Amino acid sequence: MILRAGLLVAVALGLAACQTGADRPAPVANSAAVPGVTPQGFRLPDGAGCSGDIARFQAIIDNDLQTGHTTQSVHAQMSADLSRASAACAAGRDGEARAAVRATRARFGYPA
């Protein structure tokens, strides 16, 4: 009985969520122009080791700045941290550089 009631509720909610074509707004041609929306062609850079970690996180925070998910001042702080990580990476200190990226991600609330 409970299963049947749950099924009926699920069907009712599904039908309530349906919209006719007239109810939907027109699609946006360029998602880059919509605040808060990552552009459709966004791809994380390839790369291995510390240089790949740094490039990917830099791309993420650049996208967050462009979409309004972070401020210029926070972006500048994270970029400064990544600049120091990049220097360690270039000096062959892969572990130190990767630890710096992880620390920056954690400090600013980005998942590992």
C-alpha positions in Angstrom: 0.0 0.0 0.0 2.8 2.4 0.9 4.7 1.5 -2.3 1.6 2.2 -4.4 1.1 5.6 -2.7 4.7 6.5 -3.3 4.4 5.5 -6.9 1.3 7.7 -7.3 3.1 10.6 -5.7 6.1 10.2 -8.0 3.8 10.0 -11.1 1.9 13.1 -10.0 5.1 15.1 -9.4 6.4 14.0 -12.8 3.3 15.1 -14.5 3.3 18.4 -12.6 6.8 19.1 -13.8 5.9 18.7 -17.5 5.7 21.9 -19.5 4.4 22.5 -23.0 6.7 24.1 -25.6 4.9 27.4 -25.1 5.7 27.5 -21.4 9.5 27.2 -21.9 11.7 30.2 -22.5 13.7 30.3 -25.7 17.2 28.7 -25.4 20.1 31.0 -25.0 22.5 30.8 -28.0 25.7 31.6 -26.1 25.9 30.3 -22.6 29.0 32.4 -22.0 26.8 35.5 -21.9 24.7 34.0 -19.1 26.0 34.9 -15.6 26.8 31.9 -13.5 26.9 29.5 -16.5 30.1 27.8 -17.6 30.6 28.1 -21.4 29.5 24.9 -23.3 33.0 24.3 -24.7 34.8 24.6 -21.3 37.5 21.8 -21.0 40.1 21.3 -18.3 43.7 21.3 -19.6 45.6 18.1 -19.9 48.9 17.5 -18.2 50.6 15.3 -15.7 52.2 15.9 -12.4 52.3 19.2 -10.6 52.1 21.3 -13.8 48.8 19.5 -14.8 47.4 20.0 -11.3 48.2 23.7 -11.4 46.9 24.3 -14.9 43.6 22.5 -14.1 43.0 24.4 -10.9 43.9 27.7 -12.6 41.3 27.0 -15.3 38.7 26.2 -12.7 39.3 29.5 -10.8 39.4 31.5 -14.0 36.1 30.0 -15.0 34.7 30.8 -11.5 35.8 34.4 -11.9 34.2 34.7 -15.4 30.9 33.2 -14.2 30.7 35.3 -11.1 31.3 32.4 -8.6 34.2 34.2 -7.0 35.5 37.7 -6.7 38.5 39.3 -8.2 40.3 39.6 -4.9 39.8 35.9 -4.0 40.9 35.0 -7.5 44.0 37.1 -7.1 44.8 35.3 -3.8 44.4 31.9 -5.3 46.4 32.8 -8.4 49.2 34.1 -6.1 49.2 30.7 -4.3 49.3 28.9 -7.6 52.2 31.1 -8.8 54.2 29.9 -5.8 53.2 26.3 -6.5 54.3 26.8 -10.1 57.7 28.0 -9.0 58.1 24.9 -6.8 57.0 22.7 -9.7 59.4 24.3 -12.1 62.2 23.8 -9.6 61.4 20.0 -9.6 59.7 20.0 -6.2 56.6 18.1 -7.4 55.4 17.0 -4.0 55.7 20.6 -2.6 53.8 22.0 -5.5 51.0 19.5 -5.4 50.7 20.0 -1.6 50.4 23.8 -2.2 47.6 23.2 -4.8 45.7 20.9 -2.3 46.2 23.5 0.5 44.9 26.3 -1.7 41.9 24.2 -2.7 41.1 23.4 0.9 41.6 27.0 2.1 39.1 28.4 -0.4 36.6 25.6 -0.1 37.2 23.6 -3.3 36.9 19.9 -3.1 40.1 17.8 -3.4 
